[in-house]
Amino acid sequence: MALTFKQQFSKCCGFFCAMLACVGVYFWFVLAFWQSQKSLYNIYIMEKLNSTSEEAVKNFETAFWIVSAVSCVASSFS
């Protein structure tokens, strides 16, 4: 059974959306991992923090882990 153009487009769009969701999960997971390793690039360049104070670094780490978990859950529904 051959797919119509509209069905082929929907199938392609579905694969694209699924891969995009995987990239999003991977992005936030990597940022959370770098933050837990106290990456100086994350701290000084991306977050523009002046020092590596434990509280600020921990807040960003917690936020990255939460966003990566939410992204993972959200991608499982798409």
Secondary structure, 3 states (H helix, E strand, C coil): CCCCHHHHHHHHHHHHHHHHHHHHHHHHHHHHHHHHCCCHHHHHHHCCCCCCCHHHHHHHHHHHHHHHHHHHHHHHHC
